[in-house]
Amino acid sequence: MSGSLAFAIGSLCLIAGGVLVALLLATHSRNAELKRFTALLTLEPQAQLGTTTPGQAQQAAALPTALAHRLRRAGWAPTPRQVLLAVLLFVGSVAAAWVAAGWFAAALAAFSLFLIAVAVLEFRAQRRMRLLADSMLGFLERVRQLLSVGNSLSTALARAVDNSPAIVAQCLSPTIRRINNGTGVAESLERCATELDVYELHLLATAARTNLRFGGSMTAILKNIIENIRKRATVERELRADTTQIRSSAWVLALLPMLVASVVMMMNTDYARWFLVTTTGHKMIAYAVVSQLIGAWLMRLITRTRY
């Protein structure tokens, strides 16, 4: 295999990954997303949902638990046609790499596309959940105010969702629908907190469960929760400011090897060809990939803070 062919295979992997990312991003529509996301999480009758077919419900149920959890957090509900297109694109890219350069290039292409898809999904989910967490303080304050003037918890939640940012409405509307359909408030909030895994939602669900079991003033509980969230936000801002340098170093150390490898591959194709056609080169690439993954995991452990 010539050096130019090796460069073509690398370019094909990058192009296929970019197309896959574009396909995933294209599935997100503000209006359709809320309906599909609601259809996956609510217990409403089919006639009221209007946009969910039995096939889509079976597809959601057939997804692995980890994938379904991340799709809910990301707010994505791809249709069967979109899933089929993504699978065909993935298989076509891997097959093209196999025909052009053999099994090792095909495995490398498959691994690269898989990592790209996971990274895009995780980035989208984290960004969306961060936006939801930033909006929860105002949402809880509105709930507290509505409770203080005599509304029930279910009514206060529904009215607060109506007057909250779009991200809160998208994530909590299924919970409000479940409550309206007769599910308990505490159970619905606990399910939402488990699915979205947001700290503020866990606090709200725990408060609702505690109030249901032991009674007391929900307004006072929410006041303490709001104060706790404010203090936590202050600590988080200080931590992010103090760890800016190490987080920047982690990004540089994670991306620099891939950047250098790409530059070397483009400037010296004969050198890159040795890694693709020789057994020793295959072992070196596998060692480099495993080392990169372990290093990225260790840097994430160092820079990640939990409190």
C-alpha positions as CSV (number, residue, x, y, z in Angstrom):
1,M,0.0,0.0,0.0
2,S,1.4,3.4,-1.0
3,G,1.8,6.3,1.4
4,S,-0.9,8.3,-0.4
5,L,-3.3,5.4,0.1
6,A,-2.6,5.5,3.8
7,F,-3.3,9.2,3.9
8,A,-6.5,8.6,2.0
9,I,-7.7,6.0,4.6
10,G,-7.0,8.5,7.4
11,S,-8.8,11.2,5.6
12,L,-11.8,8.8,5.0
13,C,-12.0,8.1,8.7
14,L,-12.1,11.8,9.5
15,I,-14.7,12.5,6.8
16,A,-16.9,9.6,7.9
17,G,-16.6,10.7,11.5
18,G,-17.6,14.3,10.5
19,V,-20.6,13.0,8.6
20,L,-21.7,10.9,11.5
21,V,-21.5,13.9,13.8
22,A,-23.5,16.0,11.4
23,L,-26.1,13.2,11.2
24,L,-26.4,13.1,15.0
25,L,-26.7,16.8,15.2
26,A,-29.3,17.0,12.5
27,T,-31.6,14.8,14.5
28,H,-32.0,17.6,17.0
29,S,-35.0,19.8,16.4
30,R,-36.4,22.1,19.0
31,N,-40.0,21.3,18.4
32,A,-39.8,17.7,17.4
33,E,-37.3,16.9,20.2
34,L,-39.7,17.8,23.0
35,K,-42.5,15.6,21.6
36,R,-40.2,12.6,21.0
37,F,-38.5,13.0,24.4
38,T,-41.9,13.2,26.1
39,A,-43.0,10.1,24.2
40,L,-40.1,8.1,25.5
41,L,-40.6,9.1,29.2
42,T,-44.3,9.6,29.8
43,L,-47.0,7.1,30.5
44,E,-49.7,8.9,28.5
45,P,-52.0,7.1,26.1
46,Q,-50.9,6.9,22.5
47,A,-53.7,9.1,21.2
48,Q,-52.5,12.0,23.4
49,L,-48.8,11.7,22.4
50,G,-49.5,11.9,18.7
51,T,-45.9,11.6,17.5
52,T,-44.9,8.2,18.9
53,T,-45.5,5.0,17.0
54,P,-45.4,1.5,18.5
55,G,-42.3,0.8,16.5
56,Q,-40.5,3.8,18.1
57,A,-41.6,2.7,21.6
58,Q,-40.3,-0.8,20.9
59,Q,-37.0,0.6,19.6
60,A,-36.5,2.7,22.8
61,A,-37.3,-0.3,24.9
62,A,-34.7,-2.4,22.9
63,L,-31.9,0.0,23.5
64,P,-29.2,-0.9,26.0
65,T,-29.7,0.8,29.4
66,A,-26.6,2.9,29.2
67,L,-27.3,4.1,25.7
68,A,-30.9,4.9,26.5
69,H,-29.8,6.8,29.6
70,R,-27.4,9.0,27.6
71,L,-29.9,9.6,24.9
72,R,-32.4,10.9,27.5
73,R,-29.8,13.2,29.0
74,A,-28.8,14.4,25.5
75,G,-32.5,14.9,24.5
76,W,-32.1,12.8,21.4
77,A,-34.6,10.3,20.1
78,P,-33.4,9.2,16.6
79,T,-36.0,7.7,14.3
80,P,-35.5,4.2,12.8
81,R,-34.5,5.8,9.5
82,Q,-31.8,7.9,11.1
83,V,-30.5,4.9,13.0
84,L,-30.4,2.9,9.8
85,L,-28.5,5.7,8.0
86,A,-25.9,6.0,10.8
87,V,-25.4,2.2,10.8
88,L,-25.0,2.1,7.0
89,L,-22.5,5.0,7.1
90,F,-20.5,3.2,9.8
91,V,-20.5,-0.1,8.0
92,G,-19.7,1.5,4.7
93,S,-16.7,3.4,6.1
94,V,-15.3,0.3,7.8
95,A,-15.8,-1.7,4.7
96,A,-14.0,0.9,2.5
97,A,-11.1,0.9,5.0
98,W,-11.0,-2.9,4.9
99,V,-10.9,-3.0,1.1
100,A,-8.3,-0.3,0.8
101,A,-5.9,-1.3,3.6
102,G,-6.9,-4.5,5.3
103,W,-8.4,-5.6,8.6
104,F,-6.1,-3.3,10.7
105,A,-7.2,-0.1,9.0
106,A,-10.9,-1.3,9.2
107,A,-10.5,-1.9,13.0
108,L,-8.9,1.5,13.4
109,A,-11.7,3.2,11.4
110,A,-14.4,1.4,13.4
111,F,-12.7,2.4,16.7
112,S,-12.3,6.0,15.7
113,L,-15.9,6.3,14.5
114,F,-17.2,4.7,17.8
115,L,-15.1,7.1,19.9
116,I,-16.4,10.1,17.9
117,A,-20.0,9.1,18.3
118,V,-19.6,8.5,22.0
119,A,-17.7,11.8,22.5
120,V,-20.4,13.8,20.6
121,L,-23.2,12.1,22.6
122,E,-21.5,12.7,26.0
123,F,-20.6,16.3,25.1
124,R,-24.2,17.0,24.2
125,A,-25.5,15.3,27.3
126,Q,-23.2,17.2,29.7
127,R,-23.8,20.5,28.1
128,R,-27.6,20.0,28.3
129,M,-27.5,18.8,31.9
130,R,-25.2,21.7,32.8
131,L,-27.7,24.2,31.3
132,L,-30.5,22.5,33.3
133,A,-28.5,22.7,36.5
134,D,-27.9,26.4,36.0
135,S,-31.7,26.9,35.5
136,M,-32.7,24.9,38.5
137,L,-32.1,27.6,41.1
138,G,-34.6,30.0,39.5
139,F,-37.0,27.1,39.1
140,L,-36.9,26.1,42.7
141,E,-37.3,29.7,43.8
142,R,-40.5,29.9,41.7
143,V,-41.8,26.7,43.2
144,R,-41.1,28.0,46.7
145,Q,-43.0,31.2,46.0
146,L,-46.0,29.4,44.6
147,L,-46.1,27.1,47.7
148,S,-45.9,30.1,50.0
149,V,-49.1,31.5,48.5
150,G,-51.1,28.3,49.1
151,N,-50.6,26.1,46.0
152,S,-50.1,22.4,46.3
153,L,-46.7,20.9,45.3
154,S,-48.0,19.4,42.0
155,T,-49.6,22.7,41.0
156,A,-46.5,24.7,42.0
157,L,-44.3,22.4,39.9
158,A,-46.6,22.7,36.9
159,R,-46.8,26.5,37.0
160,A,-43.1,26.8,37.7
161,V,-42.3,24.7,34.6
162,D,-44.6,26.9,32.5
163,N,-42.6,30.0,33.5
164,S,-39.1,28.5,33.3
165,P,-36.5,28.4,30.5
166,A,-37.0,26.0,27.6
167,I,-34.5,23.4,28.9
168,V,-36.5,23.1,32.2
169,A,-39.7,22.6,30.2
170,Q,-38.1,20.0,28.0
171,C,-36.7,18.0,30.8
172,L,-39.6,18.3,33.4
173,S,-42.7,18.3,31.2
174,P,-42.7,14.5,31.1
175,T,-42.7,14.5,34.9
176,I,-45.6,16.9,35.0
177,R,-47.5,14.7,32.6
178,R,-46.9,11.7,34.8
179,I,-48.2,13.6,37.8
180,N,-51.3,14.7,35.9
181,N,-51.9,11.1,34.9
182,G,-52.0,10.0,38.6
183,T,-48.4,9.1,39.5
184,G,-47.3,10.4,42.8
185,V,-45.2,13.6,42.9
186,A,-42.3,12.0,44.9
187,E,-42.2,8.9,42.6
188,S,-42.2,11.1,39.4
189,L,-39.5,13.4,40.7
190,E,-37.4,10.4,41.7
191,R,-37.7,8.9,38.3
192,C,-36.8,12.2,36.6
193,A,-33.8,12.6,38.9
194,T,-32.6,9.0,38.2
195,E,-33.0,9.5,34.4
196,L,-31.3,12.9,34.2
197,D,-28.9,12.5,37.2
198,V,-28.8,16.1,38.1
199,Y,-27.8,17.1,41.7
200,E,-30.6,19.6,42.1
201,L,-33.3,17.2,41.0
202,H,-32.0,14.6,43.5
203,L,-32.4,17.2,46.2
204,L,-35.9,18.1,45.1
205,A,-36.9,14.4,44.9
206,T,-35.5,13.7,48.4
207,A,-37.3,16.8,49.8
208,A,-40.6,15.6,48.2
209,R,-40.2,12.1,49.6
210,T,-39.3,13.4,53.1
211,N,-42.2,15.8,53.1
212,L,-44.6,13.0,52.1
213,R,-43.4,10.6,54.8
214,F,-42.8,13.0,57.7
215,G,-44.8,16.1,56.9
216,G,-43.6,19.6,57.7
217,S,-43.2,22.8,55.7
218,M,-42.1,22.2,52.1
219,T,-41.5,25.9,51.7
220,A,-38.9,25.8,54.5
221,I,-37.3,22.7,53.0
222,L,-37.0,24.4,49.6
223,K,-35.5,27.5,51.2
224,N,-32.7,25.4,52.7
225,I,-32.2,23.6,49.4
226,I,-31.9,26.9,47.5
227,E,-29.3,28.1,50.1
228,N,-27.4,24.9,49.7
229,I,-27.4,25.2,45.9
230,R,-26.1,28.7,46.1
231,K,-23.3,27.8,48.4
232,R,-22.4,24.8,46.2
233,A,-22.4,27.1,43.1
234,T,-20.0,29.5,44.9
235,V,-17.6,26.6,45.8
236,E,-17.8,25.2,42.2
237,R,-16.8,28.6,40.7
238,E,-13.9,28.9,43.1
239,L,-12.8,25.3,42.3
240,R,-13.0,25.9,38.5
241,A,-11.0,29.1,38.9
242,D,-8.3,27.3,41.0
243,T,-8.0,24.3,38.6
244,T,-8.0,26.3,35.3
245,Q,-4.3,25.7,34.8
246,I,-4.4,21.9,35.4
247,R,-7.5,21.5,33.2
248,S,-5.8,23.4,30.4
249,S,-2.7,21.2,30.8
250,A,-4.9,18.1,30.6
251,W,-6.5,19.2,27.3
252,V,-3.0,20.0,25.8
253,L,-1.6,16.6,26.9
254,A,-4.7,14.8,25.6
255,L,-4.8,16.5,22.2
256,L,-1.1,17.1,21.4
257,P,-0.3,13.4,20.6
258,M,-3.2,13.2,18.1
259,L,-2.3,16.5,16.5
260,V,1.4,15.5,16.1
261,A,0.4,12.1,14.7
262,S,-1.9,13.8,12.1
263,V,0.8,16.3,11.1
264,V,3.4,13.5,10.7
265,M,0.9,11.4,8.7
266,M,0.3,14.2,6.3
267,M,4.0,15.4,6.0
268,N,5.7,12.0,5.9
269,T,3.4,9.3,4.4
270,D,6.3,6.8,4.1
271,Y,6.8,6.9,7.9
272,A,3.0,6.5,8.5
273,R,2.9,3.6,6.0
274,W,5.3,1.6,8.2
275,F,2.7,1.6,11.1
276,L,-0.1,0.3,8.8
277,V,1.7,-2.5,6.9
278,T,4.1,-4.1,9.5
279,T,3.2,-6.2,12.5
280,T,5.5,-4.1,14.7
281,G,3.8,-1.0,13.5
282,H,0.4,-2.5,14.4
283,K,1.7,-3.2,17.9
284,M,3.1,0.4,18.2
285,I,-0.3,1.9,17.2
286,A,-2.2,-0.3,19.7
287,Y,0.3,0.7,22.4
288,A,-0.1,4.4,21.5
289,V,-3.9,4.1,21.6
290,V,-4.1,2.3,24.9
291,S,-1.6,4.7,26.4
292,Q,-3.6,7.7,25.2
293,L,-6.8,6.3,26.7
294,I,-5.2,5.5,30.0
295,G,-3.6,8.9,30.2
296,A,-6.8,10.7,29.3
297,W,-8.6,8.7,32.0
298,L,-6.0,9.5,34.6
299,M,-6.0,13.2,33.8
300,R,-9.8,13.2,34.1
301,L,-9.6,11.6,37.5
302,I,-7.1,14.3,38.6
303,T,-9.1,17.3,37.3
304,R,-12.6,16.0,38.2
305,T,-13.9,17.2,41.6
306,R,-16.8,15.8,43.6
307,Y,-18.2,17.4,46.7
